Amino acid sequence: MKSSNTNQIGVNSVNFKRANHGFFLWFLSVISFAQFSCNDDIPAASQDRFVDNLYGNTTGLELIIAYEQGADPYTSFGGFDNWRITDYNLNQLLGTQKIPVKVPHVLDSMKNLGVLSQNNYTRQNIIDIAADVQRYSNKDSVKSIVLLFLNGYLIKDGVIETRVLGLNIDGSAVVAIFKPVISASSSKEAEKNMVEQSTVTHEIGHVLGLVNNGVPTTSLHHDQANGSHCSNANCVMYWKNGAGEVAQYIDRFTRGQDITLFGEQCMADIKAK
C-alpha cells in the first residue's frame, strides 16, 4: 500500500447467508485493543508488479508456505481446519476470474526453513528468503504467492516493529507473517489461530491488488486516508474494527457456516478486473 501510516488490520464479519455479521467481530477486539498492525508501506520490490501480470493470463495460483523452525503456522484447532478459511476466501475471490488457487493445509505440504541466521528481518531479508522458495515467474501462466512465517519481528528504518502482524512487500507476491506478534495477540489459543488466518487473508488481499492497489475500485469504498484499505467495516480489508463475542464467532466457524471475509465491494472490484 502507498500509505505512510502503520495501519491496523481489520477483519470482515463472517457473513452466513449475508444476513448476520455480528458473530465475526471477536477478532476485532484483539486487533483494535492491542493495536497490532498491517504494514504495507514498504517500497516496491520491483517495477514489475505481480498484480499487473496476474489478471488475464493466469491459469492457476499456488500459495507456497515456508516457515522458520519455531514459527510453524497453526493448521487446526478443536478439529477445525484453519487453512480452509484462506482456501475458501481466495477461491471465492478469484473464482470470477477463473483462477483456481491451490492452498496447502498441513505442515507436510509446507517448507520448513530450519533456524534462520537472523533474529529479526529487514525488507531485503524477506525478499531474499522468498526468492529461495519461489517456483514461478510473474510471467508464467501458473503463478505463486510466497507466504513466510518468521520467528522474529520486522525491522523498518532500523527499528524493530513489535506490533506488525504481517506485511506484503509492495508490488511483489511476497507476504511475511511475524509469528511472535501473532502469539502475543491473545492469551487464548483459539483467538491466535483465527488472528493468523485473518492476517494471511488480509495481506494476500493486498497482493491481489486490493484496495485500489492495482485493481481499480468499482464503487466508493477505498479508504484513502488509511492507504490500500476498504471503508466497509464488514470487509477483511478494512483497517480497523470494533469489539465482539469470541465464543459466538468460534462456534459459528466450527459448525461450518459461511466463512466469507471479503466484502461485496472488494469482490466486485476483482470480478470487474
N, C-alpha and C positions, 0 to 999 in steps of 0.2 A: 504494500500500500504506500501511497505517497503522503503519509502523514508524519508530522514531527512529533506527534504525541505517542506515548506508550499507552496503547489502548487496551481496555478490558474486554475480555471475551464474554459475550452473552450467548445464551443458547435458546433456540426456538422451543416453544411449548410443543410437546408431543401432541399430535392432533388426531384423536381417534374419531374417524369419520368426519374430520374437520368441524367438530362441534364443541369440544370442551378442551380448553388449553390449560386449565388450572394446575393439573397434577404434575406437569413437567417442571414447574418452577423451583423444585428443590435445588437444582444446580445453581440457580441464580443467586441464592443466598450465599453459597460457598464462594462464588466469584466476586460478587459485589462487596460482601463484608470484608473479605480478605484482601481485596484489591489486587488479585493476581491478574496477569495481563497477557494479551497477544501483542507481539512486537513485530510489525511488518514494515518498519521504516528503514530497513537495511538497503543500501544502494544495490542496484540491479547487478546480478552476477554476469550478465552479458546483454548485448543489444539484441540478441536472437531470443526473443521472449518465447517461452514454452507455449503460452496461450495463443500466440499468433500462428502456430503450426498445428494446433490441436483440432480445430473445427474444420471439417471439410475433407480431410484426407486421412482420418484415423479410423482403423477397423477394430481396434481394441486398446484398452488401457489397463496396465498392470500396476498394482501397488507393491513396491518392493520394500519390505520392512527389515531393517537391521537394527540390532540393539547391542549396546555395550553390556558386558557382564555386570550384573547388579542393577541394571536398568530394564529388566525384562518387561515387555508390555503385559498388562493384565489381559488374560484371554477369557476368563469366565468368573462368574460369581453366583453362588447359590444355584448352580445348574443352568444359568443363563449365559449364552454365547455372546460375549461382549462385541465381537467383531461383526456380528450380524447388523449392528447399528450402522457402522461405516459402510459395510457392503450394501445394505438396503438403500441408504441415502444417496450414495454415489451412483448406483444403478438407476435409481428413480430420477435423479437429476439429469444424467446423461442419456437416459433411455430415449428421450425425444430426439436426440442426435444420432441414435442408433450406434452408440459407442458402448459396448459391454465392458464392464470393469471387473477385473479379477482381484479379489482381496483374500490374502491368507488369513486363516482363523486360529491357527495353532502355532506354538513356538517352533515345532519341527519344520514348518514352512517358512520360517523367518531366519535371517542370518545372524548368528552370534559373532560379534566382533571381538570377543575377548575383552581384556582390560586394556584400554587405550592409554597412551603415554601422558596425556594432559588431564588435568582435573576439571578445567572449565574450557569454554570453547568460543573462539572468535568466529566471525563470518567465514574467514578463509579456512579455518579448521573444518568447519561444517561442509563447505564446498569440496574440500579435498577428500574427506571421508566418503561423501556421497559419490564422488567420481569413481571410487574403488568398487562400488556395488552396483552402479548404474549399468544396465544391459542394453539400452536402446538410445538411439539418437532422436532428437526432436523431429527430424525429417522422416523417420521410419513410420510406416503405416500402423505398426504396433508401438505404443509409447509406454513410458512408465513414470510414476512419481516415486521418488525415494523418500522414505519416512525413517528418520533416525531417532532412536531412543537413546539419550545420552545421560550418563551418570554424573552430571555436573550442571553448571549454570552458563548462561550466555555472558560473554564479555563484549561490551559495547563501549567504544571510545575509552578503553582501558578500565572500565568499571564493571564489576561483577553484578549482574542483574538477578537478584534472588527471587523476584516475583514474576518473571516471564515464564509462562507455562509452555509456550511454543512459538515458533515463527516460521514463516515462509520466506526464503531468500528471494526477494522481489525479482520477478522476471524469470525465475527458474522453476524446475519441477522438484525442488528440494524443500522438505519440511523437517524441522528439528523439534523434538519434544524433550523437555528437560525434566527428567524423572524425579529429582529431589523436590521440585516445585509441585509436581503432581502429588507426591507423597505428603507434602505439607499442606495441601489444600483442604484437608479434612482429617478428623480423628477417626472417621468411620470408613471401613473398607468399601462398603457399597458405594459411598459417595466418590471415593477415589477412582473406582472403576469407571463410573459414569462421567466424571470430570475428564478423565483421559480420553474417552471416546468422543465426547463433545468437543474437546480441544482439537483432536485429529480431524474431525469433520469440518470444523471452522477453518483450520489452516489450509486444508485441501480446497475448500471453497475459494480461498484467495488464489491458489494455484490455477484454478479453473477460470479465473477472470472476474470473480465477484469481489466487491460490488463496484461496477463501473471501472474495473481494473483490467481491461482487455476485452470484456464483454459489455457492450453498451446497455444501459438501462432502458426498459420499455415503459416504465412508469416512474413517478416521482418518489423514489424510495432510497436514493443514495444520500447517506448522512455525511455530507462533505466535511462538516466540522470535525468528524472523527475518522477521517480517512476513508478507506475502502470498506465501509460497513453499511448495513441496512438500517433504515429508520423504523422498520417493522419490529416491534418489541417481541413478536412471536416467531422470529426467524433466528436461526443459528448464527447468522452474520450480523446480528445486532451487537453493538459494542458493550452494552451493559443492561442488566435486567434486575428485577426485584426479588423478593423472598418468597418461599413457598413450602409445601409439605413434602419432605423427603420420602416418608414412608409410603405415601399415596403414589408418588412417582415410581418408586421401585416396584411396587405391587403391580402397576399397570404394565411396566416393562416385562416383568417375569411372567405375566399372564398372556404375553404375546400380542398385545394390542399395537396399534399403529405407532411406529417409531419415527415418523417423518420429522426431520429437523429443519429443512429449508422452507422458508416462507413462499407463498404463491408468487410474489413479485420476482424473487430470485430465480425460481423455476421458470417463470415466463421469459426472463432475460435469456437463459440458456436455450430455451426452446426456439427463440427467435434468432439466435446467433447464425 
